[in-house]
Amino acid sequence: MIMSSHAKVTTKILKYLNDCYENGLELDIESLNANRLDISDRQYYQTLNMLSDDGYIKGIEFLDVIANHPIILS
């Protein structure tokens, strides 16, 4: 899988969230996932975590799991 730059991934995520907000649409988590962004699950998790830490997004709960297992977002 090709690793996209942090800036590109962040822009795509924030653009999707902004489009939903401006158009009064409900968020569809299936429309916003690592596979659709063409990134690894780890990069997806880290990007969302950074956006949450920096105050750009909220309402996400991060659950860490045992190493070598998929990251679970809820």
Secondary structure, DSSP 8 states (H G I E B T S, - for coil): -----HHHHHHHHHHHHHHHHHTT----GGGSSHHHHTS-HHHHHHHHHHHHHTTS--S--EE---TTS--EE-
